[in-house]
Amino acid sequence: MKLNGIINIQRQSLSGNLEKTKQNRNYSDLLNKPRINDVELVDNKTAEELGLQEEMVEMTAQDIDEVLFGKEGMMQSWLRKNI
Protein backbone atom coordinates (compact mmCIF):
# COMPACT_ATOMS: atom_id res chain seq x y z
CA MET A 1 0.00 0.00 0.00
CA LYS A 2 1.06 3.54 -0.65
CA LEU A 3 0.04 6.66 1.27
CA ASN A 4 0.06 10.03 -0.44
CA GLY A 5 -0.83 13.07 1.57
CA ILE A 6 0.13 15.62 4.20
CA ILE A 7 0.72 15.26 7.92
CA ASN A 8 0.17 18.48 9.88
CA ILE A 9 1.74 18.03 13.32
CA GLN A 10 0.59 21.39 14.71
CA ARG A 11 -3.06 20.76 13.85
CA GLN A 12 -2.69 17.04 14.62
CA SER A 13 -4.32 16.10 11.36
CA LEU A 14 -3.65 13.74 8.52
CA SER A 15 -5.10 14.02 5.07
CA GLY A 16 -4.38 12.08 1.95
CA ASN A 17 -5.15 9.01 -0.12
CA LEU A 18 -4.36 5.38 0.51
CA GLU A 19 -3.77 3.52 -2.73
CA LYS A 20 -3.31 -0.17 -3.18
CA THR A 21 -0.21 -0.75 -5.27
CA LYS A 22 1.06 -3.92 -6.88
CA GLN A 23 3.44 -5.67 -4.54
CA ASN A 24 6.53 -7.45 -5.75
CA ARG A 25 6.29 -11.07 -4.75
CA ASN A 26 9.03 -12.39 -7.01
CA TYR A 27 12.63 -12.00 -5.81
CA SER A 28 14.00 -11.67 -9.33
CA ASP A 29 11.79 -8.59 -9.86
CA LEU A 30 13.22 -6.68 -6.88
CA LEU A 31 14.95 -3.48 -7.90
CA ASN A 32 17.47 -3.32 -5.03
CA LYS A 33 18.62 -6.86 -4.36
CA PRO A 34 20.95 -7.41 -1.41
CA ARG A 35 24.69 -7.59 -2.08
CA ILE A 36 27.68 -9.22 -0.44
CA ASN A 37 31.09 -7.72 -1.23
CA ASP A 38 29.38 -5.71 -3.99
CA VAL A 39 28.06 -8.89 -5.68
CA GLU A 40 24.29 -8.93 -6.22
CA LEU A 41 22.60 -11.95 -4.67
CA VAL A 42 21.01 -13.62 -7.68
CA ASP A 43 21.10 -17.26 -8.72
CA ASN A 44 23.31 -19.62 -6.72
CA LYS A 45 26.60 -17.88 -5.98
CA THR A 46 29.61 -19.72 -4.65
CA ALA A 47 31.67 -18.50 -1.72
CA GLU A 48 34.42 -17.68 -4.21
CA GLU A 49 32.05 -15.59 -6.38
CA LEU A 50 30.96 -13.67 -3.26
CA GLY A 51 34.55 -13.17 -2.13
CA LEU A 52 34.03 -15.24 1.01
CA GLN A 53 36.29 -17.66 2.79
CA GLU A 54 35.73 -21.04 1.12
CA GLU A 55 36.47 -23.20 4.13
CA MET A 56 35.99 -22.37 7.79
CA VAL A 57 39.00 -22.78 10.04
CA GLU A 58 38.43 -23.47 13.72
CA MET A 59 40.06 -20.96 16.04
CA THR A 60 40.95 -21.63 19.63
CA ALA A 61 40.43 -19.10 22.41
CA GLN A 62 44.18 -18.45 22.25
CA ASP A 63 44.02 -17.80 18.49
CA ILE A 64 41.20 -15.28 18.98
CA ASP A 65 43.06 -13.62 21.84
CA GLU A 66 46.18 -13.26 19.68
CA VAL A 67 44.18 -11.76 16.80
CA LEU A 68 42.47 -9.25 19.09
CA PHE A 69 45.22 -8.39 21.55
CA GLY A 70 48.53 -9.59 20.11
CA LYS A 71 50.75 -12.50 21.07
CA GLU A 72 50.57 -11.78 24.82
CA GLY A 73 46.88 -10.91 24.95
CA MET A 74 44.66 -9.91 27.82
CA MET A 75 43.09 -13.37 28.13
CA GLN A 76 46.48 -15.04 28.50
CA SER A 77 47.53 -12.50 31.11
CA TRP A 78 44.30 -13.00 33.06
CA LEU A 79 44.59 -16.80 32.91
CA ARG A 80 48.19 -16.68 34.13
CA LYS A 81 47.22 -14.50 37.10
CA ASN A 82 44.00 -16.28 38.03
CA ILE A 83 44.56 -19.96 37.33
Secondary structure, 3 states (H helix, E strand, C coil): CEEEEEEECCCCEEEEEEECCCCCCCHHHCCCCCEECCEECCCCCCCCCCCCCCCCCCCCHHHHHHHHHCCCCHHHHHHHHHC
